[in-house]
Amino acid sequence: MKVLMNMWSHFLYGHIGDYFANTEIEALRGQFPDMKFVQVEAVNETALANLRTLTVHAAHKLRLLNKNIKTLQPLFNLQCTSYLSEGYLRKIRPDVIFAHSHIPRIGNQGSVPLVAVEYLASERYREKSGVLQCLPRDIEAKRWATERANIIVTTTPGSKRRFEDWVPEARERLLQIPIYMPYLEPIEEDEVTRKAQGGGYINALFIGGAARRKGLPQVLDALHMLPKPARERLKLTVVSSFEDGTVPGLELHAEIMSHVSGAQLSNLLRSAHIFLFPTQFESYGRVIVEAMAFGCAIISSNTDPQDWILDFGKAGILVNPESAEEIADALMMLIENRQYRLDLSISASKRFRDVFYHLVTGKQYRRAFDMAIEKKIQ
C-alpha cells in the first residue's frame, strides 16, 4: 500500500523535540513495513501546505492570535484550499491519501481514496477564544473540506459527537483516533514508582507557550494559598515563551525557562512529580499526553477534551481552570499524600499505554487506510 502523506509538511511540530512529518513517516514505516509512505514534496503543494501553519505561527509571534483570535478565524479554514494537482497524483500513484488539516480537492475527484483528519472544537473553546459567532461558517468549511473523504478521522470523542450533530452526513465515515505521536516512548513503571517515592523536593512542572491562557496566573494564585511548609516543599519550573503576556511575580516562586531543547523537556518531564496544566481552553492538550508518558501526577482542566484525556479523573486530578482554590487543594493532596501521587502517576502511565501510545494509535490509522480503500472499492 502506498500512502501519500498530505500534511503540514516541514512545519509539523510537537512539544518534545522537533516533530517533523518525516519523523511520523519513519515511525509508520517501521511499524508497517508492507506500506510505503510518501510525503508531499512538490514545490507548489508544499508552499500551500505550509501557508496556514506559518501564518498562525507569525500571528503568535506578533501577539495577534491571543488578543483577538476571531480576526484570524479564516486561517483555520484554509484546509479547504485545493493544491494537489492531477499531474502530481499521476506521478505518485498513491493507493490512499492521508490528509492532515489540508484536504486536497483539485486532482482528487474521488479517484484516490482519502483519509482526512479534521476537528471541531468545543463550545467552551469557541466562546473563550472569541470565535463562537464563527461556528456556522466553520461547520460549512468542515462540510466542504470533508465531503470527498472516504474516512474522516477526528481526535477526541467530543469532536466526533460534534461532527455527528453538525455534519450528520459524515456519521458513517467518522472514526475517532488520538493524535499519532511516534516520538513519544513511555518510561517504565518501576521508574514511575521510584520517582513518586523519592524524598526531598516535590518537582512541579508547567509547560505552555501562551502561559496565561494555559492557566499560569491561577497556578501562581494557588501557590500563594498553600501553607508555608507545603509551599517550601514544592519546586516549580515554568517553561514558556509567554506568547500572551508575562505573569507578574512569577519569578519569586518558580524557575523560568524559555527556548528549551527537546532533550531538556524530556528530562524535565522525567524528573517532574506533578504536571500542572489548568488550561482555560484547549483543542487537545498534547503536552498532557507527554506528561502521562513520563509518569507525572497531573492536574488539568475539567473541560473537553482534557477530562477525556485523563479518563474523567482516573488518570489525573480535574479542576475548574478558573479556580485557584481547586488547584491549591489538588496540590495539597499530592504534596501530602505520596501514595495518592504514586497511584495517579501509575494510572496516567497506564492510560497512555492503553490509549495514546503510537503502537496503539498507529494500528488504528492503518485500519482507517484499509477502510478507505474498501469503501472506494464498494
C-alpha positions in Angstrom: 0.0 0.0 0.0 1.4 3.4 -1.0 0.2 6.3 1.3 0.6 9.9 0.2 1.1 11.9 3.4 -0.6 15.2 2.7 0.1 17.1 5.9 1.6 20.2 7.5 4.8 19.3 5.6 8.0 20.6 7.0 6.4 22.6 9.8 4.8 19.9 11.9 5.9 20.3 15.5 5.4 18.7 18.8 6.4 19.7 22.4 9.2 17.2 22.8 11.9 17.7 20.2 11.5 18.8 16.7 8.5 16.9 15.4 8.6 17.0 11.6 6.5 15.0 9.2 9.5 12.8 8.4 9.5 11.6 12.0 6.0 10.4 11.6 6.7 8.8 8.2 9.8 6.9 9.5 7.8 5.6 12.6 5.0 4.4 10.3 7.5 2.7 8.0 9.0 0.9 11.0 5.6 -0.2 12.3 4.2 -1.2 8.9 7.0 -2.4 6.6 4.4 -3.5 4.0 3.4 0.1 3.4 5.2 2.8 1.6 4.7 6.4 2.8 5.4 9.3 0.6 5.3 12.9 1.8 4.1 15.7 -0.4 7.2 17.4 -1.7 6.2 19.3 -4.9 7.1 23.0 -4.5 3.7 24.5 -5.1 1.9 21.9 -2.9 4.4 22.3 -0.1 4.2 26.1 -0.1 0.4 26.0 0.2 0.5 23.3 2.8 2.8 25.5 4.9 0.8 28.7 4.5 -1.6 28.2 7.3 1.0 27.0 9.8 3.4 29.8 9.0 0.7 32.5 9.2 -0.6 31.2 12.6 3.0 31.0 13.9 3.6 34.6 12.8 0.3 35.6 14.5 1.5 34.1 17.7 4.9 35.9 17.5 3.1 39.2 16.9 0.8 38.5 19.8 -2.2 38.9 17.5 -3.7 35.4 17.9 -4.1 35.6 21.7 -5.5 39.1 21.6 -8.3 38.6 19.1 -8.5 35.1 17.6 -11.6 35.9 15.6 -9.7 38.2 13.4 -7.7 35.2 12.2 -10.6 32.7 12.0 -10.4 32.5 8.2 -6.9 31.0 8.6 -8.4 27.9 10.2 -10.5 27.3 7.2 -7.5 27.2 4.8 -7.7 23.4 5.0 -10.3 23.8 2.2 -7.6 25.0 -0.2 -7.1 22.9 -3.3 -3.5 22.3 -4.0 -2.8 18.7 -5.2 -2.5 18.7 -9.0 -3.6 15.9 -11.3 -0.1 15.6 -12.7 1.4 15.2 -9.3 -1.1 12.4 -8.4 -0.4 10.6 -11.6 3.3 10.7 -10.8 3.0 9.4 -7.3 0.2 6.9 -7.9 -0.9 6.5 -4.3 -3.3 3.9 -3.0 -4.6 6.3 -0.4 -4.1 9.9 0.5 -3.7 10.8 4.2 -4.6 14.5 4.6 -3.9 16.1 7.9 -5.7 19.5 8.2 -5.2 20.3 4.5 -7.8 18.5 2.4 -6.9 18.1 -1.3 -9.6 18.7 -3.9 -8.0 19.5 -7.3 -6.5 16.4 -8.6 -8.6 14.1 -6.5 -12.1 14.0 -7.9 -12.7 10.8 -6.0 -10.1 8.9 -8.0 -7.9 8.1 -4.9 -9.3 7.0 -1.5 -8.9 9.8 1.0 -8.5 9.7 4.8 -8.9 13.2 6.2 -8.1 14.4 9.7 -10.4 17.2 11.0 -11.5 18.6 14.3 -14.5 20.6 15.6 -13.6 22.5 18.8 -15.9 22.6 21.9 -18.3 25.5 22.6 -16.2 26.5 25.5 -13.2 26.8 23.3 -15.1 28.9 20.8 -16.6 31.1 23.5 -13.3 31.7 25.3 -11.3 32.3 22.1 -13.9 34.7 20.8 -15.0 32.7 17.7 -18.3 31.3 18.8 -20.1 33.5 16.2 -18.0 31.9 13.5 -19.5 28.5 14.2 -21.9 28.4 11.2 -19.1 29.3 8.8 -16.7 26.8 10.3 -19.3 24.0 10.1 -19.7 24.8 6.4 -16.0 24.8 5.9 -15.6 21.4 7.6 -18.5 20.0 5.5 -17.0 21.3 2.3 -13.5 20.1 3.2 -14.5 16.6 4.1 -17.3 15.8 1.6 -15.0 13.8 -0.6 -13.2 11.9 2.2 -13.9 8.2 2.4 -12.9 8.2 6.1 -12.9 11.2 8.4 -10.6 10.9 11.5 -11.1 13.2 14.4 -9.0 13.1 17.6 -11.5 13.2 20.5 -14.9 11.8 21.4 -16.2 15.3 21.8 -15.2 16.3 18.4 -16.7 13.1 16.9 -20.0 13.9 18.6 -20.0 17.5 17.3 -19.3 16.2 13.8 -22.3 13.8 14.2 -24.5 16.6 15.3 -23.4 19.4 13.0 -22.4 17.4 9.9 -24.8 14.4 10.1 -24.0 13.2 6.5 -20.5 12.4 7.8 -21.6 9.9 10.5 -20.9 6.7 8.6 -17.4 7.9 7.7 -16.2 9.1 11.1 -13.5 7.5 13.3 -12.1 8.8 16.5 -8.4 8.2 16.8 -6.0 10.1 19.2 -3.1 12.1 17.7 -0.3 9.9 16.5 2.8 10.8 18.5 5.6 8.5 17.2 8.4 10.4 19.0 7.0 9.6 22.4 8.0 6.5 24.4 6.8 5.8 27.9 9.1 5.3 30.9 8.9 2.0 32.7 6.6 1.5 35.6 9.4 0.9 38.0 10.9 4.3 37.1 7.4 5.9 37.7 7.4 4.2 41.2 11.0 5.3 42.0 10.2 8.9 41.0 7.0 9.1 43.1 8.6 7.6 46.1 11.7 9.9 46.1 12.3 12.2 49.0 13.3 15.9 49.1 11.6 18.5 47.0 8.5 17.7 45.0 9.1 18.9 41.5 6.1 20.6 39.8 6.3 21.5 36.1 4.2 23.8 33.9 4.7 24.0 30.1 2.8 26.3 27.9 3.7 28.9 25.3 0.6 31.0 25.9 1.1 30.8 29.6 -1.9 33.0 30.7 -4.3 31.1 28.6 -3.0 27.8 29.9 -3.6 28.7 33.5 -0.3 30.0 34.9 -1.9 33.0 36.7 -4.2 30.6 38.5 -1.3 28.4 39.4 0.5 31.3 40.9 -2.5 32.3 42.9 -2.8 28.7 44.1 0.8 28.8 45.3 0.0 31.8 47.5 -2.8 29.8 49.1 -0.6 26.9 50.2 0.6 26.8 53.8 4.2 27.8 54.0 5.6 24.3 54.8 3.8 22.8 51.7 4.9 25.7 49.5 8.5 25.3 50.6 8.4 21.6 49.6 7.3 22.4 46.1 9.9 23.3 43.4 8.1 24.8 40.4 9.6 25.0 36.9 7.8 27.0 34.2 8.7 26.5 30.5 7.1 29.3 28.5 7.7 31.9 25.8 4.9 34.0 27.3 3.1 34.5 24.0 0.1 36.1 25.6 2.0 38.2 28.2 4.0 37.8 31.3 2.8 36.8 34.7 3.9 39.4 37.3 5.5 38.0 40.4 6.2 34.6 39.0 10.0 34.9 39.2 9.7 34.9 43.0 8.2 31.4 43.0 9.5 29.5 40.0 12.4 28.8 37.9 11.6 30.2 34.4 12.9 28.6 31.2 12.4 29.5 27.6 13.7 28.1 24.3 14.5 24.7 25.8 15.5 21.8 23.6 13.6 18.5 23.2 16.1 16.7 25.3 15.7 19.3 28.1 11.9 19.0 28.0 12.2 15.2 28.2 14.5 15.5 31.3 12.1 18.0 32.9 9.2 15.7 32.5 11.2 12.7 33.6 12.0 14.4 36.9 8.7 16.1 37.5 6.4 14.6 40.2 3.5 16.9 39.3 2.5 18.4 36.0 0.3 21.5 36.1 -1.9 22.3 33.1 -5.1 24.0 34.1 -5.7 25.5 30.7 -8.5 27.9 30.2 -9.4 26.4 26.8 -7.6 23.9 24.6 -8.4 22.0 21.4 -6.4 18.9 22.6 -3.5 19.3 25.0 -0.8 17.2 23.5 1.6 18.1 26.4 -0.8 16.4 28.8 -0.2 13.1 26.9 3.5 13.7 27.1 3.3 14.1 30.9 1.3 10.9 31.1 4.1 9.0 29.2 6.6 10.2 31.8 4.5 9.1 34.8 3.6 12.5 36.2 0.7 13.1 38.6 -1.3 15.6 36.6 -3.6 18.5 37.5 -5.6 19.7 34.5 -8.9 21.2 33.5 -12.3 19.6 33.9 -13.2 20.7 30.4 -13.5 18.9 27.0 -11.2 17.3 25.9 -8.8 17.3 28.9 -11.4 15.4 31.0 -11.4 12.6 28.4 -7.6 12.6 28.0 -7.3 12.0 31.8 -10.1 9.4 31.8 -12.5 11.7 33.7 -10.4 11.9 36.8 -9.0 8.4 36.9 -5.6 9.4 35.4 -5.3 12.9 36.9 -7.0 15.5 39.0 -9.5 17.6 37.1 -10.1 21.1 38.4 -12.1 24.2 37.4 -9.4 26.0 35.5 -10.7 29.4 36.8 -10.5 28.3 40.4 -7.1 28.9 42.1 -8.7 27.3 45.3 -9.3 24.0 43.5 -5.7 24.0 42.1 -4.4 24.7 45.6 -6.5 21.8 47.1 -5.2 19.4 44.4 -1.6 20.5 45.0 -2.1 19.9 48.8 -3.4 16.4 48.2 -0.4 15.5 46.0 2.1 17.1 48.3 0.8 15.5 51.5 -0.1 12.0 50.2 2.8 10.2 48.5 0.7 7.1 47.8 -2.0 9.1 46.1 0.7 10.8 44.0 2.0 7.4 43.0 -1.4 5.9 42.2 -2.2 8.8 39.9 1.2 8.6 38.2 0.8 4.9 37.5 -2.8 5.4 36.3 -1.6 8.2 33.9 1.2 5.9 32.6 -1.2 3.1 32.0 -3.8 5.3 30.3 -1.0 6.5 27.9 0.0 2.9 27.0 -3.6 1.8 26.5 -4.9 4.8 24.5 -2.3 7.2 23.3 0.9 5.1 22.6 1.8 5.1 18.9 1.9 1.3 18.9 -1.8 1.5 19.6 -2.8 4.6 17.5 -0.7 3.5 14.6 -2.8 0.4 14.2 -5.9 2.5 14.2 -4.6 4.7 11.4 -3.7 1.6 9.4 -7.3 0.4 9.9 -8.5 3.8 8.6 -6.4 3.4 5.4 -7.8 -0.1 4.8 -11.4 1.1 5.4 -11.0 4.0 3.0 -9.7 1.6 0.3 -12.6 -0.8 1.0 -15.2 2.0 0.8 -13.7 3.1 -2.5 -13.9 -0.4 -4.0 -17.6 -0.7 -2.8 
